[in-house]
Amino acid sequence: MADINKLTELCAQVRRDIVRMVFNVQSGHPGGSLGCTEFFVALYGNVLKHSAKPFRMEGRNQDLFFLSNGHISPVWYSVLARSGYFPVSELNTFRKINSRLQGHPATHEGLPGVRVASGSLGQGMSVAIGAALSKRLNDDRRWVFCLTGDGELEEGQCWEA
């Protein structure tokens, strides 16, 4: 189990990262990111069985996380960087031209830790359930986690998943 004091310090650092990223480009959604800080820090710091290096897209024998409400990407980017997926200095490129850290995470940017593009409301839940079913069929006993936003629960696709 992770040290609660270290997790608390990490929460404070992640919040500073979020505010800095959003302020520097005067664009983004700080509220949702700030509100999910403890969730991400606890998940990546104490719950999720994951490996930053080497990052494997298929995620065999690893727990998986899918972010469905992609507009809260600043918190995820910060936690990924502070978990060793990419250099913390890259957070300074958030939402800038040619940056891998765009407003909504996407796989074509090649950012370690990101397995699917997010932003289209309602799709993350379906992807996560598909990944969980795949793990079951392949006798992979690892967990699949998905974070969705309140607005996307209005989408029919979530309820069909």
MODELLER restraints for C-alpha pairs under 7 A, 6 or more apart:
rsr = mdl.restraints
at = mdl.atoms
rsr.add(forms.Gaussian(group=physical.xy_distance, feature=features.Distance(at['CA:1:A'], at['CA:46:A']), mean=6.21, stdev=0.5))
rsr.add(forms.Gaussian(group=physical.xy_distance, feature=features.Distance(at['CA:2:A'], at['CA:45:A']), mean=6.76, stdev=0.5))
rsr.add(forms.Gaussian(group=physical.xy_distance, feature=features.Distance(at['CA:2:A'], at['CA:46:A']), mean=5.65, stdev=0.5))
rsr.add(forms.Gaussian(group=physical.xy_distance, feature=features.Distance(at['CA:7:A'], at['CA:41:A']), mean=6.63, stdev=0.5))
rsr.add(forms.Gaussian(group=physical.xy_distance, feature=features.Distance(at['CA:11:A'], at['CA:37:A']), mean=6.18, stdev=0.5))
rsr.add(forms.Gaussian(group=physical.xy_distance, feature=features.Distance(at['CA:11:A'], at['CA:38:A']), mean=6.31, stdev=0.5))
rsr.add(forms.Gaussian(group=physical.xy_distance, feature=features.Distance(at['CA:11:A'], at['CA:41:A']), mean=6.40, stdev=0.5))
rsr.add(forms.Gaussian(group=physical.xy_distance, feature=features.Distance(at['CA:14:A'], at['CA:75:A']), mean=6.77, stdev=0.5))
rsr.add(forms.Gaussian(group=physical.xy_distance, feature=features.Distance(at['CA:14:A'], at['CA:78:A']), mean=5.82, stdev=0.5))
rsr.add(forms.Gaussian(group=physical.xy_distance, feature=features.Distance(at['CA:14:A'], at['CA:79:A']), mean=6.72, stdev=0.5))
rsr.add(forms.Gaussian(group=physical.xy_distance, feature=features.Distance(at['CA:15:A'], at['CA:34:A']), mean=6.12, stdev=0.5))
rsr.add(forms.Gaussian(group=physical.xy_distance, feature=features.Distance(at['CA:17:A'], at['CA:78:A']), mean=6.35, stdev=0.5))
rsr.add(forms.Gaussian(group=physical.xy_distance, feature=features.Distance(at['CA:18:A'], at['CA:30:A']), mean=6.69, stdev=0.5))
rsr.add(forms.Gaussian(group=physical.xy_distance, feature=features.Distance(at['CA:18:A'], at['CA:74:A']), mean=5.49, stdev=0.5))
rsr.add(forms.Gaussian(group=physical.xy_distance, feature=features.Distance(at['CA:18:A'], at['CA:75:A']), mean=6.07, stdev=0.5))
rsr.add(forms.Gaussian(group=physical.xy_distance, feature=features.Distance(at['CA:19:A'], at['CA:30:A']), mean=6.78, stdev=0.5))
rsr.add(forms.Gaussian(group=physical.xy_distance, feature=features.Distance(at['CA:21:A'], at['CA:91:A']), mean=6.79, stdev=0.5))
rsr.add(forms.Gaussian(group=physical.xy_distance, feature=features.Distance(at['CA:21:A'], at['CA:92:A']), mean=6.47, stdev=0.5))
rsr.add(forms.Gaussian(group=physical.xy_distance, feature=features.Distance(at['CA:21:A'], at['CA:94:A']), mean=6.10, stdev=0.5))
rsr.add(forms.Gaussian(group=physical.xy_distance, feature=features.Distance(at['CA:22:A'], at['CA:28:A']), mean=5.47, stdev=0.5))
rsr.add(forms.Gaussian(group=physical.xy_distance, feature=features.Distance(at['CA:22:A'], at['CA:30:A']), mean=6.63, stdev=0.5))
rsr.add(forms.Gaussian(group=physical.xy_distance, feature=features.Distance(at['CA:28:A'], at['CA:103:A']), mean=6.80, stdev=0.5))
rsr.add(forms.Gaussian(group=physical.xy_distance, feature=features.Distance(at['CA:29:A'], at['CA:71:A']), mean=6.34, stdev=0.5))
rsr.add(forms.Gaussian(group=physical.xy_distance, feature=features.Distance(at['CA:29:A'], at['CA:72:A']), mean=6.19, stdev=0.5))
rsr.add(forms.Gaussian(group=physical.xy_distance, feature=features.Distance(at['CA:32:A'], at['CA:72:A']), mean=5.67, stdev=0.5))
rsr.add(forms.Gaussian(group=physical.xy_distance, feature=features.Distance(at['CA:33:A'], at['CA:72:A']), mean=4.79, stdev=0.5))
rsr.add(forms.Gaussian(group=physical.xy_distance, feature=features.Distance(at['CA:33:A'], at['CA:74:A']), mean=6.20, stdev=0.5))
rsr.add(forms.Gaussian(group=physical.xy_distance, feature=features.Distance(at['CA:33:A'], at['CA:75:A']), mean=4.95, stdev=0.5))
rsr.add(forms.Gaussian(group=physical.xy_distance, feature=features.Distance(at['CA:37:A'], at['CA:75:A']), mean=6.31, stdev=0.5))
rsr.add(forms.Gaussian(group=physical.xy_distance, feature=features.Distance(at['CA:40:A'], at['CA:76:A']), mean=6.99, stdev=0.5))
rsr.add(forms.Gaussian(group=physical.xy_distance, feature=features.Distance(at['CA:40:A'], at['CA:79:A']), mean=6.83, stdev=0.5))
rsr.add(forms.Gaussian(group=physical.xy_distance, feature=features.Distance(at['CA:41:A'], at['CA:79:A']), mean=6.66, stdev=0.5))
rsr.add(forms.Gaussian(group=physical.xy_distance, feature=features.Distance(at['CA:48:A'], at['CA:63:A']), mean=5.84, stdev=0.5))
rsr.add(forms.Gaussian(group=physical.xy_distance, feature=features.Distance(at['CA:49:A'], at['CA:62:A']), mean=5.81, stdev=0.5))
rsr.add(forms.Gaussian(group=physical.xy_distance, feature=features.Distance(at['CA:49:A'], at['CA:63:A']), mean=5.18, stdev=0.5))
rsr.add(forms.Gaussian(group=physical.xy_distance, feature=features.Distance(at['CA:50:A'], at['CA:62:A']), mean=5.51, stdev=0.5))
rsr.add(forms.Gaussian(group=physical.xy_distance, feature=features.Distance(at['CA:50:A'], at['CA:63:A']), mean=5.97, stdev=0.5))
rsr.add(forms.Gaussian(group=physical.xy_distance, feature=features.Distance(at['CA:52:A'], at['CA:84:A']), mean=5.76, stdev=0.5))
rsr.add(forms.Gaussian(group=physical.xy_distance, feature=features.Distance(at['CA:52:A'], at['CA:85:A']), mean=4.74, stdev=0.5))
rsr.add(forms.Gaussian(group=physical.xy_distance, feature=features.Distance(at['CA:53:A'], at['CA:85:A']), mean=6.92, stdev=0.5))
rsr.add(forms.Gaussian(group=physical.xy_distance, feature=features.Distance(at['CA:55:A'], at['CA:112:A']), mean=6.01, stdev=0.5))
rsr.add(forms.Gaussian(group=physical.xy_distance, feature=features.Distance(at['CA:55:A'], at['CA:113:A']), mean=6.74, stdev=0.5))
rsr.add(forms.Gaussian(group=physical.xy_distance, feature=features.Distance(at['CA:57:A'], at['CA:115:A']), mean=6.07, stdev=0.5))
rsr.add(forms.Gaussian(group=physical.xy_distance, feature=features.Distance(at['CA:61:A'], at['CA:140:A']), mean=6.10, stdev=0.5))
rsr.add(forms.Gaussian(group=physical.xy_distance, feature=features.Distance(at['CA:61:A'], at['CA:142:A']), mean=6.11, stdev=0.5))
rsr.add(forms.Gaussian(group=physical.xy_distance, feature=features.Distance(at['CA:62:A'], at['CA:142:A']), mean=5.80, stdev=0.5))
rsr.add(forms.Gaussian(group=physical.xy_distance, feature=features.Distance(at['CA:63:A'], at['CA:142:A']), mean=4.98, stdev=0.5))
rsr.add(forms.Gaussian(group=physical.xy_distance, feature=features.Distance(at['CA:63:A'], at['CA:143:A']), mean=4.72, stdev=0.5))
rsr.add(forms.Gaussian(group=physical.xy_distance, feature=features.Distance(at['CA:63:A'], at['CA:144:A']), mean=5.66, stdev=0.5))
rsr.add(forms.Gaussian(group=physical.xy_distance, feature=features.Distance(at['CA:64:A'], at['CA:143:A']), mean=6.41, stdev=0.5))
rsr.add(forms.Gaussian(group=physical.xy_distance, feature=features.Distance(at['CA:64:A'], at['CA:144:A']), mean=4.69, stdev=0.5))
rsr.add(forms.Gaussian(group=physical.xy_distance, feature=features.Distance(at['CA:64:A'], at['CA:145:A']), mean=6.05, stdev=0.5))
rsr.add(forms.Gaussian(group=physical.xy_distance, feature=features.Distance(at['CA:65:A'], at['CA:144:A']), mean=5.93, stdev=0.5))
rsr.add(forms.Gaussian(group=physical.xy_distance, feature=features.Distance(at['CA:65:A'], at['CA:145:A']), mean=4.67, stdev=0.5))
rsr.add(forms.Gaussian(group=physical.xy_distance, feature=features.Distance(at['CA:65:A'], at['CA:146:A']), mean=5.64, stdev=0.5))
rsr.add(forms.Gaussian(group=physical.xy_distance, feature=features.Distance(at['CA:66:A'], at['CA:124:A']), mean=6.39, stdev=0.5))
rsr.add(forms.Gaussian(group=physical.xy_distance, feature=features.Distance(at['CA:66:A'], at['CA:128:A']), mean=6.38, stdev=0.5))
rsr.add(forms.Gaussian(group=physical.xy_distance, feature=features.Distance(at['CA:66:A'], at['CA:145:A']), mean=6.27, stdev=0.5))
rsr.add(forms.Gaussian(group=physical.xy_distance, feature=features.Distance(at['CA:66:A'], at['CA:146:A']), mean=4.69, stdev=0.5))
rsr.add(forms.Gaussian(group=physical.xy_distance, feature=features.Distance(at['CA:66:A'], at['CA:147:A']), mean=6.59, stdev=0.5))
rsr.add(forms.Gaussian(group=physical.xy_distance, feature=features.Distance(at['CA:67:A'], at['CA:118:A']), mean=6.55, stdev=0.5))
rsr.add(forms.Gaussian(group=physical.xy_distance, feature=features.Distance(at['CA:67:A'], at['CA:124:A']), mean=6.48, stdev=0.5))
rsr.add(forms.Gaussian(group=physical.xy_distance, feature=features.Distance(at['CA:67:A'], at['CA:146:A']), mean=5.85, stdev=0.5))
rsr.add(forms.Gaussian(group=physical.xy_distance, feature=features.Distance(at['CA:67:A'], at['CA:147:A']), mean=5.25, stdev=0.5))
rsr.add(forms.Gaussian(group=physical.xy_distance, feature=features.Distance(at['CA:67:A'], at['CA:148:A']), mean=6.83, stdev=0.5))
rsr.add(forms.Gaussian(group=physical.xy_distance, feature=features.Distance(at['CA:68:A'], at['CA:118:A']), mean=5.42, stdev=0.5))
rsr.add(forms.Gaussian(group=physical.xy_distance, feature=features.Distance(at['CA:68:A'], at['CA:119:A']), mean=6.50, stdev=0.5))
rsr.add(forms.Gaussian(group=physical.xy_distance, feature=features.Distance(at['CA:68:A'], at['CA:121:A']), mean=6.92, stdev=0.5))
rsr.add(forms.Gaussian(group=physical.xy_distance, feature=features.Distance(at['CA:68:A'], at['CA:123:A']), mean=6.65, stdev=0.5))
rsr.add(forms.Gaussian(group=physical.xy_distance, feature=features.Distance(at['CA:68:A'], at['CA:124:A']), mean=4.17, stdev=0.5))
rsr.add(forms.Gaussian(group=physical.xy_distance, feature=features.Distance(at['CA:68:A'], at['CA:125:A']), mean=6.87, stdev=0.5))
rsr.add(forms.Gaussian(group=physical.xy_distance, feature=features.Distance(at['CA:68:A'], at['CA:146:A']), mean=6.85, stdev=0.5))
rsr.add(forms.Gaussian(group=physical.xy_distance, feature=features.Distance(at['CA:68:A'], at['CA:147:A']), mean=5.84, stdev=0.5))
rsr.add(forms.Gaussian(group=physical.xy_distance, feature=features.Distance(at['CA:68:A'], at['CA:148:A']), mean=5.06, stdev=0.5))
rsr.add(forms.Gaussian(group=physical.xy_distance, feature=features.Distance(at['CA:69:A'], at['CA:118:A']), mean=6.57, stdev=0.5))
rsr.add(forms.Gaussian(group=physical.xy_distance, feature=features.Distance(at['CA:69:A'], at['CA:119:A']), mean=5.74, stdev=0.5))
rsr.add(forms.Gaussian(group=physical.xy_distance, feature=features.Distance(at['CA:69:A'], at['CA:121:A']), mean=6.68, stdev=0.5))
rsr.add(forms.Gaussian(group=physical.xy_distance, feature=features.Distance(at['CA:69:A'], at['CA:148:A']), mean=5.38, stdev=0.5))
rsr.add(forms.Gaussian(group=physical.xy_distance, feature=features.Distance(at['CA:69:A'], at['CA:149:A']), mean=5.39, stdev=0.5))
rsr.add(forms.Gaussian(group=physical.xy_distance, feature=features.Distance(at['CA:70:A'], at['CA:104:A']), mean=4.82, stdev=0.5))
rsr.add(forms.Gaussian(group=physical.xy_distance, feature=features.Distance(at['CA:70:A'], at['CA:105:A']), mean=6.24, stdev=0.5))
rsr.add(forms.Gaussian(group=physical.xy_distance, feature=features.Distance(at['CA:70:A'], at['CA:118:A']), mean=4.88, stdev=0.5))
rsr.add(forms.Gaussian(group=physical.xy_distance, feature=features.Distance(at['CA:70:A'], at['CA:119:A']), mean=4.57, stdev=0.5))
rsr.add(forms.Gaussian(group=physical.xy_distance, feature=features.Distance(at['CA:71:A'], at['CA:103:A']), mean=6.21, stdev=0.5))
rsr.add(forms.Gaussian(group=physical.xy_distance, feature=features.Distance(at['CA:71:A'], at['CA:104:A']), mean=5.57, stdev=0.5))
rsr.add(forms.Gaussian(group=physical.xy_distance, feature=features.Distance(at['CA:71:A'], at['CA:119:A']), mean=6.55, stdev=0.5))
rsr.add(forms.Gaussian(group=physical.xy_distance, feature=features.Distance(at['CA:73:A'], at['CA:103:A']), mean=6.46, stdev=0.5))
rsr.add(forms.Gaussian(group=physical.xy_distance, feature=features.Distance(at['CA:73:A'], at['CA:104:A']), mean=6.07, stdev=0.5))
rsr.add(forms.Gaussian(group=physical.xy_distance, feature=features.Distance(at['CA:73:A'], at['CA:105:A']), mean=6.54, stdev=0.5))
rsr.add(forms.Gaussian(group=physical.xy_distance, feature=features.Distance(at['CA:78:A'], at['CA:91:A']), mean=6.94, stdev=0.5))
rsr.add(forms.Gaussian(group=physical.xy_distance, feature=features.Distance(at['CA:80:A'], at['CA:113:A']), mean=6.79, stdev=0.5))
rsr.add(forms.Gaussian(group=physical.xy_distance, feature=features.Distance(at['CA:81:A'], at['CA:87:A']), mean=5.78, stdev=0.5))
rsr.add(forms.Gaussian(group=physical.xy_distance, feature=features.Distance(at['CA:81:A'], at['CA:88:A']), mean=5.02, stdev=0.5))
rsr.add(forms.Gaussian(group=physical.xy_distance, feature=features.Distance(at['CA:82:A'], at['CA:88:A']), mean=6.36, stdev=0.5))
rsr.add(forms.Gaussian(group=physical.xy_distance, feature=features.Distance(at['CA:85:A'], at['CA:112:A']), mean=5.69, stdev=0.5))
rsr.add(forms.Gaussian(group=physical.xy_distance, feature=features.Distance(at['CA:85:A'], at['CA:113:A']), mean=6.49, stdev=0.5))
rsr.add(forms.Gaussian(group=physical.xy_distance, feature=features.Distance(at['CA:86:A'], at['CA:112:A']), mean=6.98, stdev=0.5))
rsr.add(forms.Gaussian(group=physical.xy_distance, feature=features.Distance(at['CA:93:A'], at['CA:99:A']), mean=5.70, stdev=0.5))
rsr.add(forms.Gaussian(group=physical.xy_distance, feature=features.Distance(at['CA:93:A'], at['CA:101:A']), mean=6.63, stdev=0.5))
rsr.add(forms.Gaussian(group=physical.xy_distance, feature=features.Distance(at['CA:94:A'], at['CA:101:A']), mean=4.87, stdev=0.5))
rsr.add(forms.Gaussian(group=physical.xy_distance, feature=features.Distance(at['CA:94:A'], at['CA:102:A']), mean=6.03, stdev=0.5))
rsr.add(forms.Gaussian(group=physical.xy_distance, feature=features.Distance(at['CA:95:A'], at['CA:101:A']), mean=5.91, stdev=0.5))
rsr.add(forms.Gaussian(group=physical.xy_distance, feature=features.Distance(at['CA:95:A'], at['CA:102:A']), mean=4.54, stdev=0.5))
rsr.add(forms.Gaussian(group=physical.xy_distance, feature=features.Distance(at['CA:95:A'], at['CA:103:A']), mean=5.75, stdev=0.5))
rsr.add(forms.Gaussian(group=physical.xy_distance, feature=features.Distance(at['CA:100:A'], at['CA:109:A']), mean=5.04, stdev=0.5))
rsr.add(forms.Gaussian(group=physical.xy_distance, feature=features.Distance(at['CA:100:A'], at['CA:111:A']), mean=6.28, stdev=0.5))
rsr.add(forms.Gaussian(group=physical.xy_distance, feature=features.Distance(at['CA:104:A'], at['CA:118:A']), mean=6.02, stdev=0.5))
rsr.add(forms.Gaussian(group=physical.xy_distance, feature=features.Distance(at['CA:104:A'], at['CA:119:A']), mean=5.85, stdev=0.5))
rsr.add(forms.Gaussian(group=physical.xy_distance, feature=features.Distance(at['CA:105:A'], at['CA:114:A']), mean=6.93, stdev=0.5))
rsr.add(forms.Gaussian(group=physical.xy_distance, feature=features.Distance(at['CA:105:A'], at['CA:117:A']), mean=5.49, stdev=0.5))
rsr.add(forms.Gaussian(group=physical.xy_distance, feature=features.Distance(at['CA:105:A'], at['CA:118:A']), mean=5.81, stdev=0.5))
rsr.add(forms.Gaussian(group=physical.xy_distance, feature=features.Distance(at['CA:106:A'], at['CA:116:A']), mean=6.27, stdev=0.5))
rsr.add(forms.Gaussian(group=physical.xy_distance, feature=features.Distance(at['CA:106:A'], at['CA:117:A']), mean=3.97, stdev=0.5))
rsr.add(forms.Gaussian(group=physical.xy_distance, feature=features.Distance(at['CA:106:A'], at['CA:118:A']), mean=6.55, stdev=0.5))
rsr.add(forms.Gaussian(group=physical.xy_distance, feature=features.Distance(at['CA:107:A'], at['CA:114:A']), mean=6.17, stdev=0.5))
rsr.add(forms.Gaussian(group=physical.xy_distance, feature=features.Distance(at['CA:107:A'], at['CA:115:A']), mean=6.14, stdev=0.5))
rsr.add(forms.Gaussian(group=physical.xy_distance, feature=features.Distance(at['CA:107:A'], at['CA:116:A']), mean=5.61, stdev=0.5))
rsr.add(forms.Gaussian(group=physical.xy_distance, feature=features.Distance(at['CA:107:A'], at['CA:117:A']), mean=5.57, stdev=0.5))
rsr.add(forms.Gaussian(group=physical.xy_distance, feature=features.Distance(at['CA:118:A'], at['CA:124:A']), mean=6.93, stdev=0.5))
rsr.add(forms.Gaussian(group=physical.xy_distance, feature=features.Distance(at['CA:121:A'], at['CA:152:A']), mean=5.04, stdev=0.5))
rsr.add(forms.Gaussian(group=physical.xy_distance, feature=features.Distance(at['CA:122:A'], at['CA:152:A']), mean=5.16, stdev=0.5))
rsr.add(forms.Gaussian(group=physical.xy_distance, feature=features.Distance(at['CA:122:A'], at['CA:153:A']), mean=6.77, stdev=0.5))
rsr.add(forms.Gaussian(group=physical.xy_distance, feature=features.Distance(at['CA:122:A'], at['CA:155:A']), mean=5.60, stdev=0.5))
rsr.add(forms.Gaussian(group=physical.xy_distance, feature=features.Distance(at['CA:122:A'], at['CA:157:A']), mean=5.67, stdev=0.5))
rsr.add(forms.Gaussian(group=physical.xy_distance, feature=features.Distance(at['CA:122:A'], at['CA:158:A']), mean=5.28, stdev=0.5))
rsr.add(forms.Gaussian(group=physical.xy_distance, feature=features.Distance(at['CA:123:A'], at['CA:157:A']), mean=6.88, stdev=0.5))
rsr.add(forms.Gaussian(group=physical.xy_distance, feature=features.Distance(at['CA:124:A'], at['CA:146:A']), mean=6.91, stdev=0.5))
rsr.add(forms.Gaussian(group=physical.xy_distance, feature=features.Distance(at['CA:125:A'], at['CA:146:A']), mean=6.47, stdev=0.5))
rsr.add(forms.Gaussian(group=physical.xy_distance, feature=features.Distance(at['CA:125:A'], at['CA:158:A']), mean=6.01, stdev=0.5))
rsr.add(forms.Gaussian(group=physical.xy_distance, feature=features.Distance(at['CA:125:A'], at['CA:161:A']), mean=6.65, stdev=0.5))
rsr.add(forms.Gaussian(group=physical.xy_distance, feature=features.Distance(at['CA:126:A'], at['CA:158:A']), mean=6.73, stdev=0.5))
rsr.add(forms.Gaussian(group=physical.xy_distance, feature=features.Distance(at['CA:126:A'], at['CA:161:A']), mean=5.15, stdev=0.5))
rsr.add(forms.Gaussian(group=physical.xy_distance, feature=features.Distance(at['CA:128:A'], at['CA:144:A']), mean=6.52, stdev=0.5))
rsr.add(forms.Gaussian(group=physical.xy_distance, feature=features.Distance(at['CA:128:A'], at['CA:145:A']), mean=6.99, stdev=0.5))
rsr.add(forms.Gaussian(group=physical.xy_distance, feature=features.Distance(at['CA:128:A'], at['CA:146:A']), mean=6.18, stdev=0.5))
rsr.add(forms.Gaussian(group=physical.xy_distance, feature=features.Distance(at['CA:129:A'], at['CA:161:A']), mean=6.96, stdev=0.5))
rsr.add(forms.Gaussian(group=physical.xy_distance, feature=features.Distance(at['CA:132:A'], at['CA:144:A']), mean=5.89, stdev=0.5))
rsr.add(forms.Gaussian(group=physical.xy_distance, feature=features.Distance(at['CA:135:A'], at['CA:141:A']), mean=6.84, stdev=0.5))
